[in-house]
Amino acid sequence: MEKALKITKEIFAKFEVAAAIILFGTCLLVVVNVITRTDLFKAPVFGAYEIVSFLTLIAVSFALANCSITDGHVRLSFLVDKLSPKKRTAIEIILTLIATVNFILITWNLGKYMLERLALGEVASVLRISIHYIVAFVVFGFFLLVIAQIIKIIDMVKYWKAN
């Protein structure tokens, strides 16, 4: 079990690196687009707004799982910090379970949305890229987030039982 968890966490880290590369590429695209809009070139990058929007969406969804598993998010825990470690862990387990159920529902509904976009053949207005491909990346990112949440719950339950 520990080896599987380690491999999963390494996969999450690789997706976060992919997200960083995507964001860097997005930044480069914005810079190139600004430069090519000047009087010298007068030819902006075609579809830059859509490309930046789609790539940012994909990057954020790829980074969610690693952020969750490494506790990279901001916590407001000043009330819970006053409780005993066992009570704190119990509250964290409950809140993480609620969040996990929420993320499962989000993933499910995004999957349904992706299938609807596929059935309708909806495409982006400028680039004419099929929208369901973009949504599929987001669904995959949220699926990874659900896995990360389940791993966190398992780790918290182990800690809670040990103490």
C-alpha positions as CSV (number, residue, x, y, z in Angstrom):
1,M,0.0,0.0,0.0
2,E,2.8,2.4,0.9
3,K,4.5,1.8,-2.4
4,A,1.3,2.5,-4.3
5,L,0.8,5.7,-2.3
6,K,4.4,6.8,-3.1
7,I,3.9,6.2,-6.8
8,T,0.6,8.1,-6.8
9,K,2.2,11.1,-5.1
10,E,5.0,11.0,-7.7
11,I,2.4,11.0,-10.5
12,F,0.7,14.0,-8.8
13,A,4.1,15.8,-8.7
14,K,4.6,15.1,-12.4
15,F,1.2,16.6,-13.3
16,E,2.1,19.7,-11.2
17,V,5.3,20.0,-13.3
18,A,3.2,19.7,-16.4
19,A,0.9,22.4,-15.1
20,A,3.9,24.7,-14.5
21,I,5.2,24.1,-18.0
22,I,1.7,24.9,-19.4
23,L,1.6,28.1,-17.4
24,F,5.0,29.1,-18.6
25,G,4.0,28.4,-22.2
26,T,0.9,30.5,-21.6
27,C,3.0,33.4,-20.3
28,L,5.2,33.2,-23.4
29,L,2.1,33.2,-25.6
30,V,0.8,36.3,-23.9
31,V,4.2,38.1,-24.3
32,V,4.4,37.0,-28.0
33,N,0.9,38.2,-28.6
34,V,1.6,41.6,-27.0
35,I,4.7,42.0,-29.1
36,T,3.1,41.0,-32.3
37,R,0.2,43.5,-31.7
38,T,2.6,46.4,-31.8
39,D,3.0,48.7,-34.8
40,L,6.0,46.8,-36.0
41,F,4.1,43.5,-36.7
42,K,0.4,44.4,-36.5
43,A,-0.6,40.8,-36.5
44,P,-1.6,39.3,-33.1
45,V,-1.5,35.6,-32.4
46,F,-4.7,34.1,-33.8
47,G,-6.9,32.7,-31.0
48,A,-4.5,33.7,-28.2
49,Y,-7.3,34.5,-25.8
50,E,-8.9,31.0,-26.3
51,I,-5.5,29.3,-26.1
52,V,-4.6,31.1,-22.8
53,S,-8.0,30.4,-21.4
54,F,-8.0,26.7,-22.2
55,L,-4.4,26.1,-21.1
56,T,-4.9,27.9,-17.8
57,L,-7.9,25.8,-17.1
58,I,-6.0,22.6,-17.9
59,A,-3.0,23.8,-15.8
60,V,-5.1,24.6,-12.7
61,S,-6.9,21.2,-12.9
62,F,-3.6,19.4,-13.2
63,A,-2.1,21.1,-10.2
64,L,-5.1,20.5,-7.9
65,A,-4.2,17.0,-6.8
66,N,-0.6,17.8,-5.8
67,C,-1.8,20.9,-4.0
68,S,-4.3,18.8,-2.1
69,I,-1.9,16.0,-1.2
70,T,0.9,18.4,-0.1
71,D,-1.5,20.7,1.8
72,G,-0.5,23.6,-0.4
73,H,-3.7,25.5,0.2
74,V,-4.4,28.1,2.8
75,R,-6.0,26.9,6.1
76,L,-8.0,28.9,8.5
77,S,-7.6,26.7,11.6
78,F,-7.3,29.1,14.5
79,L,-10.4,27.6,16.2
80,V,-9.5,24.0,15.5
81,D,-5.9,24.5,16.7
82,K,-7.2,24.9,20.3
83,L,-8.5,21.3,20.3
84,S,-6.6,18.1,21.1
85,P,-4.8,16.4,18.2
86,K,-7.3,13.5,18.1
87,K,-10.3,15.9,17.9
88,R,-8.4,18.0,15.2
89,T,-7.8,14.9,13.2
90,A,-11.5,13.8,13.5
91,I,-12.7,17.2,12.3
92,E,-10.2,17.1,9.4
93,I,-11.4,13.6,8.4
94,I,-15.1,14.8,8.4
95,L,-14.3,17.9,6.4
96,T,-12.1,16.0,4.0
97,L,-14.9,13.5,3.5
98,I,-17.4,16.3,2.8
99,A,-14.9,17.9,0.3
100,T,-14.3,14.5,-1.4
101,V,-18.0,13.9,-1.9
102,N,-18.2,17.4,-3.3
103,F,-15.3,16.7,-5.7
104,I,-16.8,13.4,-6.8
105,L,-20.0,15.2,-7.7
106,I,-18.1,17.9,-9.5
107,T,-16.1,15.2,-11.4
108,W,-19.3,13.3,-12.3
109,N,-21.1,16.4,-13.5
110,L,-18.1,17.6,-15.5
111,G,-18.0,14.1,-17.1
112,K,-21.7,14.5,-18.1
113,Y,-21.0,18.0,-19.4
114,M,-18.1,16.6,-21.5
115,L,-20.3,13.9,-23.0
116,E,-23.0,16.5,-23.7
117,R,-20.4,18.7,-25.5
118,L,-19.3,15.7,-27.5
119,A,-22.8,14.8,-28.5
120,L,-23.6,18.4,-29.5
121,G,-20.2,18.8,-31.4
122,E,-19.6,22.1,-29.7
123,V,-16.5,23.9,-30.7
124,A,-14.6,27.0,-29.6
125,S,-15.7,30.1,-31.4
126,V,-12.3,31.2,-32.8
127,L,-10.1,28.1,-33.0
128,R,-12.9,25.7,-33.7
129,I,-11.4,23.2,-31.2
130,S,-13.9,20.7,-29.9
131,I,-14.8,21.7,-26.4
132,H,-15.1,18.2,-25.1
133,Y,-11.3,17.7,-25.3
134,I,-10.7,20.6,-23.0
135,V,-13.3,19.4,-20.5
136,A,-11.8,15.9,-20.6
137,F,-8.5,17.3,-19.3
138,V,-10.4,19.1,-16.5
139,V,-12.3,15.9,-15.7
140,F,-9.0,14.1,-15.5
141,G,-7.6,16.7,-13.2
142,F,-10.6,16.5,-10.9
143,F,-10.3,12.7,-10.9
144,L,-6.8,13.0,-9.7
145,L,-8.0,15.4,-7.0
146,V,-10.5,12.8,-5.8
147,I,-7.8,10.2,-5.6
148,A,-5.6,12.7,-3.6
149,Q,-8.5,13.3,-1.2
150,I,-9.0,9.6,-0.7
151,I,-5.3,9.1,0.0
152,K,-5.5,12.0,2.5
153,I,-8.5,10.4,4.2
154,I,-6.6,7.0,4.5
155,D,-3.6,8.8,6.0
156,M,-5.7,10.7,8.5
157,V,-7.6,7.6,9.6
158,K,-4.3,5.8,10.1
159,Y,-3.0,8.7,12.2
160,W,-6.2,9.0,14.1
161,K,-6.1,5.2,15.0
162,A,-2.5,5.4,16.0
163,N,-3.0,8.2,18.5
